[in-house]
Amino acid sequence: MTKRPKVFVDADVLFAGSASPSTHSASNVVLRMGEITLLNCITSQQVVTEVERNLAEKLPDKLPEFRLIVSRSLKVVADPTPTDLAPHIGQANPKDLPILVAALREDCSHLLTFNVRHFKPQAGCISVQCPGAFLLDVRHRLSTLRGPERWTEEESE
Protein backbone atom coordinates (compact mmCIF):
# COMPACT_ATOMS: atom_id res chain seq x y z
CA MET A 1 0.00 0.00 0.00
CA THR A 2 1.47 3.37 -0.97
CA LYS A 3 0.76 6.71 0.63
CA ARG A 4 -1.23 9.32 -1.22
CA PRO A 5 1.01 11.95 -2.80
CA LYS A 6 1.21 15.27 -0.97
CA VAL A 7 0.73 18.06 -3.49
CA PHE A 8 1.10 21.76 -2.68
CA VAL A 9 -1.30 23.97 -4.66
CA ASP A 10 -0.11 27.49 -5.52
CA ALA A 11 -2.46 30.48 -5.83
CA ASP A 12 -2.62 30.49 -9.63
CA VAL A 13 -3.71 26.84 -9.71
CA LEU A 14 -6.30 27.39 -6.97
CA PHE A 15 -7.62 30.48 -8.76
CA ALA A 16 -7.83 28.63 -12.09
CA GLY A 17 -9.55 25.64 -10.52
CA SER A 18 -12.06 27.81 -8.71
CA ALA A 19 -12.78 30.11 -11.65
CA SER A 20 -12.83 27.48 -14.37
CA PRO A 21 -16.12 27.13 -16.24
CA SER A 22 -15.16 23.51 -16.93
CA THR A 23 -14.80 20.64 -14.49
CA HIS A 24 -12.23 19.19 -16.90
CA SER A 25 -9.50 21.82 -16.53
CA ALA A 26 -6.27 20.42 -15.12
CA SER A 27 -6.45 22.70 -12.06
CA ASN A 28 -10.01 21.66 -11.34
CA VAL A 29 -9.19 17.96 -11.78
CA VAL A 30 -6.30 18.22 -9.29
CA LEU A 31 -8.60 19.86 -6.74
CA ARG A 32 -11.27 17.20 -7.31
CA MET A 33 -8.63 14.51 -6.79
CA GLY A 34 -7.94 16.15 -3.43
CA GLU A 35 -11.65 16.21 -2.63
CA ILE A 36 -12.05 12.47 -3.26
CA THR A 37 -8.81 11.79 -1.35
CA LEU A 38 -6.69 10.47 -4.22
CA LEU A 39 -4.22 13.24 -3.34
CA ASN A 40 -3.38 15.11 -0.17
CA CYS A 41 -3.75 18.66 -1.48
CA ILE A 42 -2.13 21.28 0.71
CA THR A 43 -1.88 25.04 0.52
CA SER A 44 -0.93 27.88 2.83
CA GLN A 45 -2.94 30.66 4.39
CA GLN A 46 -1.06 33.14 2.17
CA VAL A 47 -2.37 31.34 -0.93
CA VAL A 48 -5.97 31.27 0.32
CA THR A 49 -5.84 34.97 1.18
CA GLU A 50 -4.38 35.88 -2.23
CA VAL A 51 -6.94 33.87 -4.18
CA GLU A 52 -9.85 35.17 -2.12
CA ARG A 53 -8.69 38.76 -2.71
CA ASN A 54 -8.27 38.20 -6.47
CA LEU A 55 -11.62 36.46 -6.85
CA ALA A 56 -13.39 39.20 -4.87
CA GLU A 57 -11.87 41.76 -7.23
CA LYS A 58 -12.31 39.91 -10.54
CA LEU A 59 -14.97 37.19 -10.15
CA PRO A 60 -16.93 37.73 -6.93
CA ASP A 61 -19.64 35.25 -7.97
CA LYS A 62 -17.01 32.47 -7.75
CA LEU A 63 -16.23 33.09 -4.05
CA PRO A 64 -18.79 30.60 -2.68
CA GLU A 65 -17.45 27.84 -4.96
CA PHE A 66 -13.87 28.75 -3.98
CA ARG A 67 -14.68 28.48 -0.27
CA LEU A 68 -16.35 25.12 -0.83
CA ILE A 69 -13.32 23.83 -2.76
CA VAL A 70 -10.97 24.98 0.01
CA SER A 71 -13.06 23.28 2.71
CA ARG A 72 -13.45 20.02 0.79
CA SER A 73 -10.19 19.66 -1.11
CA LEU A 74 -7.35 21.35 0.76
CA LYS A 75 -5.51 21.27 4.02
CA VAL A 76 -4.57 24.90 4.78
CA VAL A 77 -1.31 25.27 6.70
CA ALA A 78 0.31 28.22 8.43
CA ASP A 79 2.65 30.48 6.50
CA PRO A 80 6.38 30.04 7.12
CA THR A 81 8.16 32.51 9.39
CA PRO A 82 11.09 34.67 8.20
CA THR A 83 13.38 32.30 10.11
CA ASP A 84 11.96 29.37 8.12
CA LEU A 85 12.69 31.20 4.84
CA ALA A 86 16.35 32.06 5.48
CA PRO A 87 17.92 28.65 4.62
CA HIS A 88 16.06 28.60 1.28
CA ILE A 89 16.88 32.06 -0.06
CA GLY A 90 17.70 31.86 -3.76
CA GLN A 91 15.55 28.78 -4.44
CA ALA A 92 12.55 30.85 -5.56
CA ASN A 93 11.61 34.40 -6.48
CA PRO A 94 11.41 36.34 -3.19
CA LYS A 95 7.60 36.65 -3.27
CA ASP A 96 7.25 32.92 -4.01
CA LEU A 97 9.76 31.71 -1.42
CA PRO A 98 7.10 31.29 1.31
CA ILE A 99 5.19 28.99 -1.05
CA LEU A 100 8.22 26.77 -1.66
CA VAL A 101 9.15 26.68 2.02
CA ALA A 102 5.59 25.77 3.05
CA ALA A 103 5.58 22.94 0.49
CA LEU A 104 8.96 21.66 1.71
CA ARG A 105 7.94 21.94 5.37
CA GLU A 106 4.83 19.84 4.67
CA ASP A 107 6.99 17.23 2.89
CA CYS A 108 5.11 17.61 -0.41
CA SER A 109 6.36 15.62 -3.37
CA HIS A 110 5.01 18.21 -5.83
CA LEU A 111 4.40 21.93 -5.99
CA LEU A 112 1.79 22.73 -8.62
CA THR A 113 2.00 26.18 -10.19
CA PHE A 114 1.81 27.86 -13.58
CA ASN A 115 4.89 29.87 -12.56
CA VAL A 116 7.32 26.96 -12.75
CA ARG A 117 10.23 29.26 -13.67
CA HIS A 118 9.82 31.15 -10.38
CA PHE A 119 11.02 28.12 -8.42
CA LYS A 120 14.52 26.60 -8.33
CA PRO A 121 14.51 24.12 -5.44
CA GLN A 122 17.50 21.96 -4.67
CA ALA A 123 17.59 18.89 -6.89
CA GLY A 124 15.51 15.98 -5.69
CA CYS A 125 13.64 17.73 -2.87
CA ILE A 126 10.37 18.57 -4.69
CA SER A 127 9.00 18.45 -8.22
CA VAL A 128 7.63 21.78 -9.50
CA GLN A 129 5.09 21.28 -12.27
CA CYS A 130 2.07 22.84 -13.90
CA PRO A 131 -1.17 20.92 -13.25
CA GLY A 132 -1.37 19.51 -16.79
CA ALA A 133 2.12 18.02 -16.65
CA PHE A 134 1.37 16.56 -13.22
CA LEU A 135 -1.81 14.89 -14.53
CA LEU A 136 0.08 13.46 -17.51
CA ASP A 137 2.55 11.91 -15.05
CA VAL A 138 -0.32 10.50 -12.98
CA ARG A 139 -1.92 9.05 -16.11
CA HIS A 140 1.38 7.46 -17.12
CA ARG A 141 1.90 5.92 -13.69
CA LEU A 142 -1.63 4.52 -13.67
CA SER A 143 -1.12 2.99 -17.11
CA THR A 144 1.85 0.99 -15.80
CA LEU A 145 0.02 -0.54 -12.84
CA ARG A 146 -0.42 -4.27 -13.00
CA GLY A 147 -2.47 -6.42 -10.68
CA PRO A 148 -1.88 -10.09 -9.91
CA GLU A 149 -3.25 -10.82 -13.35
CA ARG A 150 -3.15 -8.52 -16.35
CA TRP A 151 -6.33 -6.59 -16.89
CA THR A 152 -7.95 -6.94 -20.25
CA GLU A 153 -10.04 -4.35 -22.04
CA GLU A 154 -13.21 -6.34 -21.34
CA GLU A 155 -12.48 -6.51 -17.60
CA SER A 156 -11.91 -2.78 -17.28
CA GLU A 157 -15.17 -1.79 -18.99
C-alpha positions as CSV (number, residue, x, y, z in Angstrom):
1,M,0.0,0.0,0.0
2,T,1.5,3.4,-1.0
3,K,0.8,6.7,0.6
4,R,-1.2,9.3,-1.2
5,P,1.0,12.0,-2.8
6,K,1.2,15.3,-1.0
7,V,0.7,18.1,-3.5
8,F,1.1,21.8,-2.7
9,V,-1.3,24.0,-4.7
10,D,-0.1,27.5,-5.5
11,A,-2.5,30.5,-5.8
12,D,-2.6,30.5,-9.6
13,V,-3.7,26.8,-9.7
14,L,-6.3,27.4,-7.0
15,F,-7.6,30.5,-8.8
16,A,-7.8,28.6,-12.1
17,G,-9.5,25.6,-10.5
18,S,-12.1,27.8,-8.7
19,A,-12.8,30.1,-11.6
20,S,-12.8,27.5,-14.4
21,P,-16.1,27.1,-16.2
22,S,-15.2,23.5,-16.9
23,T,-14.8,20.6,-14.5
24,H,-12.2,19.2,-16.9
25,S,-9.5,21.8,-16.5
26,A,-6.3,20.4,-15.1
27,S,-6.4,22.7,-12.1
28,N,-10.0,21.7,-11.3
29,V,-9.2,18.0,-11.8
30,V,-6.3,18.2,-9.3
31,L,-8.6,19.9,-6.7
32,R,-11.3,17.2,-7.3
33,M,-8.6,14.5,-6.8
34,G,-7.9,16.1,-3.4
35,E,-11.6,16.2,-2.6
36,I,-12.0,12.5,-3.3
37,T,-8.8,11.8,-1.4
38,L,-6.7,10.5,-4.2
39,L,-4.2,13.2,-3.3
40,N,-3.4,15.1,-0.2
41,C,-3.7,18.7,-1.5
42,I,-2.1,21.3,0.7
43,T,-1.9,25.0,0.5
44,S,-0.9,27.9,2.8
45,Q,-2.9,30.7,4.4
46,Q,-1.1,33.1,2.2
47,V,-2.4,31.3,-0.9
48,V,-6.0,31.3,0.3
49,T,-5.8,35.0,1.2
50,E,-4.4,35.9,-2.2
51,V,-6.9,33.9,-4.2
52,E,-9.8,35.2,-2.1
53,R,-8.7,38.8,-2.7
54,N,-8.3,38.2,-6.5
55,L,-11.6,36.5,-6.9
56,A,-13.4,39.2,-4.9
57,E,-11.9,41.8,-7.2
58,K,-12.3,39.9,-10.5
59,L,-15.0,37.2,-10.1
60,P,-16.9,37.7,-6.9
61,D,-19.6,35.3,-8.0
62,K,-17.0,32.5,-7.7
63,L,-16.2,33.1,-4.0
64,P,-18.8,30.6,-2.7
65,E,-17.4,27.8,-5.0
66,F,-13.9,28.8,-4.0
67,R,-14.7,28.5,-0.3
68,L,-16.4,25.1,-0.8
69,I,-13.3,23.8,-2.8
70,V,-11.0,25.0,0.0
71,S,-13.1,23.3,2.7
72,R,-13.5,20.0,0.8
73,S,-10.2,19.7,-1.1
74,L,-7.4,21.3,0.8
75,K,-5.5,21.3,4.0
76,V,-4.6,24.9,4.8
77,V,-1.3,25.3,6.7
78,A,0.3,28.2,8.4
79,D,2.7,30.5,6.5
80,P,6.4,30.0,7.1
81,T,8.2,32.5,9.4
82,P,11.1,34.7,8.2
83,T,13.4,32.3,10.1
84,D,12.0,29.4,8.1
85,L,12.7,31.2,4.8
86,A,16.4,32.1,5.5
87,P,17.9,28.7,4.6
88,H,16.1,28.6,1.3
89,I,16.9,32.1,-0.1
90,G,17.7,31.9,-3.8
91,Q,15.5,28.8,-4.4
92,A,12.6,30.9,-5.6
93,N,11.6,34.4,-6.5
94,P,11.4,36.3,-3.2
95,K,7.6,36.7,-3.3
96,D,7.3,32.9,-4.0
97,L,9.8,31.7,-1.4
98,P,7.1,31.3,1.3
99,I,5.2,29.0,-1.1
100,L,8.2,26.8,-1.7
101,V,9.1,26.7,2.0
102,A,5.6,25.8,3.1
103,A,5.6,22.9,0.5
104,L,9.0,21.7,1.7
105,R,7.9,21.9,5.4
106,E,4.8,19.8,4.7
107,D,7.0,17.2,2.9
108,C,5.1,17.6,-0.4
109,S,6.4,15.6,-3.4
110,H,5.0,18.2,-5.8
111,L,4.4,21.9,-6.0
112,L,1.8,22.7,-8.6
113,T,2.0,26.2,-10.2
114,F,1.8,27.9,-13.6
115,N,4.9,29.9,-12.6
116,V,7.3,27.0,-12.8
117,R,10.2,29.3,-13.7
118,H,9.8,31.2,-10.4
119,F,11.0,28.1,-8.4
120,K,14.5,26.6,-8.3
121,P,14.5,24.1,-5.4
122,Q,17.5,22.0,-4.7
123,A,17.6,18.9,-6.9
124,G,15.5,16.0,-5.7
125,C,13.6,17.7,-2.9
126,I,10.4,18.6,-4.7
127,S,9.0,18.5,-8.2
128,V,7.6,21.8,-9.5
129,Q,5.1,21.3,-12.3
130,C,2.1,22.8,-13.9
131,P,-1.2,20.9,-13.3
132,G,-1.4,19.5,-16.8
133,A,2.1,18.0,-16.7
134,F,1.4,16.6,-13.2
135,L,-1.8,14.9,-14.5
136,L,0.1,13.5,-17.5
137,D,2.6,11.9,-15.1
138,V,-0.3,10.5,-13.0
139,R,-1.9,9.1,-16.1
140,H,1.4,7.5,-17.1
141,R,1.9,5.9,-13.7
142,L,-1.6,4.5,-13.7
143,S,-1.1,3.0,-17.1
144,T,1.8,1.0,-15.8
145,L,0.0,-0.5,-12.8
146,R,-0.4,-4.3,-13.0
147,G,-2.5,-6.4,-10.7
148,P,-1.9,-10.1,-9.9
149,E,-3.2,-10.8,-13.4
150,R,-3.2,-8.5,-16.4
151,W,-6.3,-6.6,-16.9
152,T,-7.9,-6.9,-20.2
153,E,-10.0,-4.4,-22.0
154,E,-13.2,-6.3,-21.3
155,E,-12.5,-6.5,-17.6
156,S,-11.9,-2.8,-17.3
157,E,-15.2,-1.8,-19.0
